[in-house]
Amino acid sequence: MVDFEVTVIGGGVVGLSIARELTLSGKKVLVVEKNSSFGQENSSRNSGVIHAGIYYPHYSFKNKFCAAGNVSLYSYAKERGIEFSNCGKIIVATSKKEEKKLNQIILNAERNGLILEKLSQRHLKELEPELVGEIGLLSRTTGIIDIHDLMLNFVTDIENNGGVVSFNSEFSHSVNKTNHISFFLKKDKNKEVKTKSIINSTGLYSHLIAKKIDGINVDDIPVIRYVKGNYLSLSGKSPFKKLIYPLPEKNGLGIHSTINLDGVTIFGPDTVEVEEIDFNVTKNIKKKFLNSISKYWPEVKNRNLNYNYCGIRPKHTNNDFSFVTKKLDNDSFIINLFGIESPGLTSSIQIGKYVLNIFKTKNSI
């Protein structure tokens, strides 16, 4: 006999969504989370944006899950009364020479089944009077959501369907047995928990946790690098009604302007390569932010920016989500999720459905 059919390591938005889908299917699920509550790391350290799926390569997991996840997330939020705003997003080019890049974005969006509206300089001013730009693109399906309430609803669904979410429970290691997997927690290494399968959804730590799971080949664990993204908040009235994005850059979507559900404008993230996980905002970055933001909103130089928070993106070598699944001789599954960064929030419900389907088809990939 096992204690749980599936154990999910990691209580962020993706881990909770996976556990939710599994419990909805009737499986007995345990979520173990090392922190004192859910989503205390990257899940609560991002822009809170519901992405449309504009930029991602057509055959990527990011595209597959984001486009469908956009619809799923809005639907779930409406059903559960979770606060959101379908405010839309403008991608702005501040010079005519950037128009070619905008056209490439339009083509990629069309390949992904999305329609973007091209905006002239006059249309930009009509929509956002304070925005400075030569030409832009409008995405009507982009928005923002209350991430905390979303995760709280996921936890409620898990528990209402017989699942267990255990906080202050840091995974130590696992050992494969004849008919199950036994694992242990750091707080009580003498207590054995028996599970049929394990899902590693630990975000920033996924490649480190994978090394502690019995049966995982080190060659199947990708190299993960960390890119910190800092966020600064604006004092006073917000200049924009929509989300404003510059053209994307190498490691992200540029220092963009978002509005949270309290009406506060948040700028970010930037991209800072880091070696270790450190959730302290990088010092002396205001000048970089001012130079970037002033290209599409010069007035920022006359306003106050405040250091706010930061997140860290676990960058996979192929720049996509990765699911490394192993089926053991005892018919157990081990599923490792790697490189889950943006658009992980938007994709969360679809990722949960994808993982559930692995169990339904009983195929390793």
URRA-V37715 format. One record per residue. RES is the residue in one letter. PSI is psi in degrees with one decimal (* if undefined). OMEGA is omega in degrees with one decimal (* if undefined). Layout:
BEGIN
res->(RES,RES)
psi->(PSI,PSI)
omega->(OMEGA,OMEGA)
END
This chain:
BEGIN
res->(M,V,D,F,E,V,T,V,I,G,G,G,V,V,G,L,S,I,A,R,E,L,T,L,S,G,K,K,V,L,V,V,E,K,N,S,S,F,G,Q,E,N,S,S,R,N,S,G,V,I,H,A,G,I,Y,Y,P,H,Y,S,F,K,N,K,F,C,A,A,G,N,V,S,L,Y,S,Y,A,K,E,R,G,I,E,F,S,N,C,G,K,I,I,V,A,T,S,K,K,E,E,K,K,L,N,Q,I,I,L,N,A,E,R,N,G,L,I,L,E,K,L,S,Q,R,H,L,K,E,L,E,P,E,L,V,G,E,I,G,L,L,S,R,T,T,G,I,I,D,I,H,D,L,M,L,N,F,V,T,D,I,E,N,N,G,G,V,V,S,F,N,S,E,F,S,H,S,V,N,K,T,N,H,I,S,F,F,L,K,K,D,K,N,K,E,V,K,T,K,S,I,I,N,S,T,G,L,Y,S,H,L,I,A,K,K,I,D,G,I,N,V,D,D,I,P,V,I,R,Y,V,K,G,N,Y,L,S,L,S,G,K,S,P,F,K,K,L,I,Y,P,L,P,E,K,N,G,L,G,I,H,S,T,I,N,L,D,G,V,T,I,F,G,P,D,T,V,E,V,E,E,I,D,F,N,V,T,K,N,I,K,K,K,F,L,N,S,I,S,K,Y,W,P,E,V,K,N,R,N,L,N,Y,N,Y,C,G,I,R,P,K,H,T,N,N,D,F,S,F,V,T,K,K,L,D,N,D,S,F,I,I,N,L,F,G,I,E,S,P,G,L,T,S,S,I,Q,I,G,K,Y,V,L,N,I,F,K,T,K,N,S,I)
psi->(140.6,157.8,-36.8,147.3,-40.7,136.4,124.7,122.1,116.7,118.2,40.4,-174.8,-35.2,-45.6,-41.9,-39.0,-40.8,-48.4,-39.1,-48.4,-39.2,-40.3,-34.9,-27.3,-2.4,3.8,147.4,114.8,140.3,133.8,124.9,127.3,126.9,-24.2,174.1,-7.8,179.5,153.1,36.2,-0.8,-119.3,-28.5,-22.2,13.8,51.8,-172.6,-10.6,25.8,136.0,104.1,156.5,-31.2,37.5,-44.5,-17.1,145.7,143.2,-40.1,12.8,157.6,-37.6,-43.6,-47.3,-44.8,-31.9,-47.6,-46.5,-34.6,-31.8,-47.3,-44.8,-41.7,-44.3,-42.7,-45.7,-41.5,-42.3,-43.6,-38.1,0.0,28.5,132.4,134.9,168.8,117.7,67.7,-21.0,166.7,141.4,126.9,120.8,136.8,128.2,0.4,155.1,-30.2,-14.4,-3.0,-34.3,-40.2,-38.2,-40.5,-36.8,-38.1,-41.0,-45.7,-42.3,-39.8,-41.1,-39.5,-31.2,8.2,21.4,145.1,123.1,142.5,127.2,133.6,129.4,173.1,-38.1,-42.2,-36.6,-45.3,-33.9,-40.4,-41.5,90.6,-29.2,-3.3,134.1,121.4,158.9,-36.2,156.6,174.5,140.2,123.7,113.0,-17.5,-1.8,144.7,-165.5,157.3,154.5,99.1,-40.5,-45.7,-34.6,-50.0,-37.0,-39.0,-37.0,-45.0,-43.1,-44.6,-43.0,-50.3,-35.7,-19.8,21.6,4.2,165.3,131.9,117.3,113.5,170.1,37.3,89.0,125.7,134.2,-60.7,167.4,159.3,128.2,130.8,-179.8,-43.4,5.3,-177.2,130.8,136.1,165.1,151.8,150.9,-29.8,-17.8,81.3,-7.0,-11.1,118.2,129.9,128.7,127.5,153.5,-39.0,158.9,137.2,122.2,103.0,59.2,15.7,-112.7,-24.5,5.0,-41.5,-25.7,-41.5,-36.8,-34.0,-17.1,0.6,120.1,132.8,-6.3,124.8,130.6,-27.0,-17.2,-1.2,115.5,161.9,127.3,130.8,153.8,132.5,112.6,140.9,116.7,151.5,137.0,141.8,153.9,131.3,140.2,-164.6,139.6,136.8,-17.8,153.7,-26.2,170.1,136.4,122.6,134.2,-175.4,144.9,155.2,-173.3,-51.3,8.3,-164.3,17.1,165.6,100.2,170.4,120.8,160.8,124.2,175.9,-8.6,2.5,9.7,133.6,129.6,128.6,138.5,-178.4,157.6,-170.3,119.9,114.9,128.0,156.5,-30.3,162.7,117.3,112.6,26.0,135.4,135.2,137.5,158.4,46.6,-1.0,-39.2,-42.5,-43.5,-46.1,-42.6,-38.8,-49.1,-37.0,-16.5,-33.4,-8.5,83.0,-27.0,-16.7,-27.9,-15.1,9.1,167.2,128.4,139.3,136.5,133.2,-78.6,177.5,158.6,170.0,126.9,126.9,104.1,118.4,152.8,-30.4,6.2,31.7,168.2,147.9,135.5,105.8,109.6,134.8,128.8,121.8,166.2,-25.0,14.7,15.5,157.7,142.7,122.5,119.9,128.1,124.2,150.4,30.0,98.1,-159.0,133.2,59.0,-40.7,-52.9,-35.3,-4.9,-46.0,-40.4,-35.3,-40.8,-42.7,-36.4,-44.8,-40.8,-39.0,-30.6,-42.0,-37.1,-41.3,-18.0,41.6,139.3,147.2,*)
omega->(176.1,176.9,-178.8,175.3,-178.9,171.7,176.7,176.6,179.5,-178.2,171.0,-174.1,-178.9,177.8,179.2,178.8,177.2,179.8,178.7,-179.0,-179.5,178.8,177.0,179.4,177.1,-179.4,176.1,-167.8,172.0,170.7,174.8,-177.2,-174.7,-179.5,-175.2,176.1,-176.9,169.6,-175.6,179.2,-172.6,-177.9,178.1,-175.7,177.8,-175.6,-178.1,-174.5,168.0,-175.4,178.9,-176.8,-171.3,-163.4,-164.4,177.3,-170.4,-174.6,-178.4,171.9,-178.5,178.4,-177.1,-175.4,-175.9,-177.1,178.3,-179.2,176.0,179.4,-178.1,-175.4,176.4,-179.2,-179.4,179.6,178.2,-178.0,-173.7,179.8,177.6,-177.1,175.9,175.5,175.6,-170.0,-177.0,-175.1,175.4,170.3,-171.0,171.2,-174.8,174.7,-178.4,-177.6,177.8,-176.6,179.4,178.5,177.1,179.5,176.6,177.1,178.1,-178.9,179.6,177.8,178.9,176.0,179.6,176.6,-177.9,178.8,175.2,179.4,178.3,-175.6,173.8,178.2,178.9,179.6,176.3,-178.5,178.5,-178.6,-177.0,-174.4,-176.6,-177.6,177.7,179.7,180.0,-175.9,-177.7,176.1,179.1,172.4,-175.0,-174.7,177.4,179.9,177.6,-176.2,174.8,-174.0,-178.1,-179.0,176.4,-179.3,177.5,177.3,175.9,178.4,178.5,178.8,179.8,-176.5,178.3,179.7,171.6,178.3,-179.4,174.7,-175.3,178.5,-176.3,-176.1,-177.0,179.9,177.9,-179.5,177.9,178.1,179.9,178.0,-174.6,-174.8,-176.0,172.4,173.0,175.7,-174.5,179.3,-177.2,-176.9,179.2,-174.5,178.1,-178.4,-178.9,174.4,-177.0,179.4,177.7,-177.7,179.7,173.5,179.8,179.4,-172.4,170.9,-177.1,-174.1,-170.6,-179.1,177.8,178.4,-179.1,179.9,-178.4,-179.7,-178.1,175.5,179.5,178.5,-177.8,179.1,178.6,180.0,-176.0,171.9,179.6,173.7,-175.7,174.3,179.8,174.1,179.7,178.3,175.4,179.1,-179.3,174.6,175.1,-173.1,178.4,179.9,-172.4,174.6,-179.2,172.8,-178.5,-178.3,167.9,175.5,-177.7,178.0,-170.4,-173.2,-178.2,-175.2,177.5,178.3,-175.4,-179.5,174.4,176.5,178.1,-173.7,173.3,178.1,-179.9,176.9,177.9,176.5,178.2,-4.8,167.1,178.5,179.2,177.8,-180.0,-180.0,-174.7,177.3,-178.7,-176.0,171.3,-179.9,179.0,-177.9,172.5,179.8,-176.2,-179.4,177.4,178.7,-179.2,-180.0,-178.7,-176.1,-175.6,177.3,177.8,175.8,-176.6,-177.4,-178.9,-178.4,178.5,-177.5,-178.4,173.0,-177.3,174.6,-173.5,-177.7,176.2,173.0,179.7,-179.7,174.4,-174.2,175.7,-179.0,-179.8,176.1,177.9,171.3,179.8,179.1,-179.8,-172.7,177.8,175.3,-176.7,179.2,179.8,177.4,174.6,175.8,166.5,-179.4,176.6,175.9,-179.6,174.6,179.9,178.1,174.5,7.0,-177.9,177.9,-179.5,-175.3,-167.0,-178.7,-179.5,175.4,176.9,179.4,179.9,179.7,176.1,-178.8,175.3,178.5,-179.1,-177.4,179.2,177.9,173.0,-177.7,*)
END
